C-alpha cells in the first residue's frame, strides 16, 4: 500500500514547483519500500519501524535540495516467513522500486535474502539480529544498520555472571531467531563460568508451558533466559508467576518493546534485556529524531528499533540522491559506505554488508518502562534483581 500522507505532501510540493515557481520542473518520482510486521504479535515493533521510515521519506520530500520525490510502498510481513517471501518478491519484482528497508523478524529476513539477490534489489535491514542474515551469504544487495545477536549475547552473559548468577534454564523459540540466541548465549555463558541446567525449545505459537516450567522449577535455577519475541515472552513470564517460579527473568532484544510492558503490567518489573546501540536520548541524533517523530503526530511509539529504520531509510535516500535511481548503482554505492553519519552513529559496512555496531545497552523493566541499567534504581541498589 502507499502512505497517503506522503503522497499528499509530495503532491503539494509538485504543485508549488509547477505553479508557484513557473518554470521549475516537477521532480522525478522514485519509489522505495518498507517491509515489517504490521499485524500479529510483534506489530508494535513493525509499526514503530514503519513510522520511522515514513518520517525519513516525509522529511526528504520537504527538502528543497532533494533531487527526487519519493513514494513509500509499505508491505506487511506479519513476522511470517512465507508471507515475508511473498511481499519481498512483490517488491523486488516491481522495477519501479529502487531499494528497500526491510525486516524486524530474523526468520523472515533469512527467508527473503535470496529473493533480493535474485532480483538485484538493494535492501538495508533495520531490526533483524540473526548473524546469518548478512554472514550466511555474501550477497551485495543485503546490508544491515543494526548489530547482531553475537555481541548482544556476549554482553548479556558477562552482565549476568558479573552480578553473581550461576545457574540457568534456557527457553527459546524454535525459529532461526530463537535457536541463534540459544547458540550464542550458551557459548558465552559457559565461557564465563555459568552453568546451563537444561535447554527447552518451544514453538513460537505455543500457549501452555506448564510441563516445561514445572521441569525448570524442579532444577532450581537462578535465572530463566528467554530467547524469543514479545508474545511468547509474555506468556512464559505469566505462567512462571502462576507456578510460583520466583527466579530472575532475562530476555533478548526481542522483548524490548512497550507491548511486553503493557502485556505484563507489574509482572514485567525487574526483567533484564539487552539490545544493540543506544537508547534514543543517548543517540547522536536522538533528540532530532524524537522531536521530528513527535511533531509528526504518530499515535504509536517508535519502539527500540525505530531509530534504525529511520537511519536505514535515510541511508537509502542519500545513496539514491548520490548515484540516481538505479538498482545496480545503489548496490555498489551501499557496499562502499564507510563512516556515514546517521542518528544512530557512524555507519560502516564490512565486506558482508554488516554495520560494525559494538555498543550494547543493558535494560531493566522499571515502573512500566524500559530503563537503561546504569540509570536505574537497580544499579544504585535501591531495588534488587531476584536473588540478589
DALINWO-V293018 format. One line per field, one symbol per residue. ss: DSSP state (h for helix, s for strand, l for the rest). phi: phi as a letter, one per 40 degrees, with the letter a starting at -180 (. if undefined). psi: psi as a letter, one per 30 degrees, with the letter a starting at -180 (. if undefined). Layout:
BEGIN
ss = ???
phi = ???
psi = ???
END
This chain:
BEGIN
ss = lslhhhhhhhhhhhhhhhhhlllllllsssssssssllllllhhhhhhhhhhhhhhhhhhhhlllllsssssssssllllhhhhhhhhhhhhhlllsssssslllhhhhhhhhhhhhhhllssssllllllhhhhllllllsssllllhhhhhhhhhhhhhhllllsssssssllhhhhhhhhhhhhhhhhlllsssssssslllllllhhhhhhhhhhlllsssssllhhhhhhhhhhhhhlllllsssllhhhllhhhhhhhhhhhlllssssslllhhhlllhhhhhhhhhhhlllllllllhhhhhhhhhhhhhhhhhhlllhhhhhhhhhllllsllllllslsllllssllllsssssssllsssshhhlhhhhllllllll
phi = .bccccccdcccccccccbcbgcccccccbbbbbbaccbgcbcdccccccdccccccccccccccccbbbbbcbbccgfbcccdccccccccccccccaabbgbccccdccbcccccccfccbbcbacbcdcdbccabcccbbacccbcccdcccccccccccgcbbbbbbbcccdcccccddccdccccccgcbccabbcbccbcbbbdcccccccccfccabcbbibddccccccccdcccgcbbcbbbbccbcaccccccbgcccdgcbabacgbcdcbcdbcccccccccccgccbccgcbddccccccccccdccdcbgcbdcccdccccccbfccacchcbbcccbgcccbccbbcbbcafgbcbddcccccccgcbbccgb
psi = lkjeeeeeeeeeeeeeeeeegdfkkklkkkkllkkljflafgeeeeeeeeeeeeeeeeeeffjffkflkkkkkkkjfghkeeeeeeeeeeeefjffkelljkkekeeeeeffeeeeeeghjkljkffkfkefeefflijffklkflalfeeeeeeeeeeeefggkekkkkkllgleeeeeeeeeeeeeeeegglkjelkkkllfgkekgeeeeeeeeffhlekjkkjaleeeeeeeeefeeeghjilkkkaafffilfeeeeffbfffkfkklkklallefflegeeeeeeeeeefgkfklflegeeeeeeeeeeeeeeeeeflijeeeeeeeefgkkhkklfgakkkkafggkkjjfkkkklkkjhgljkkefglfeeffelklkg.
END
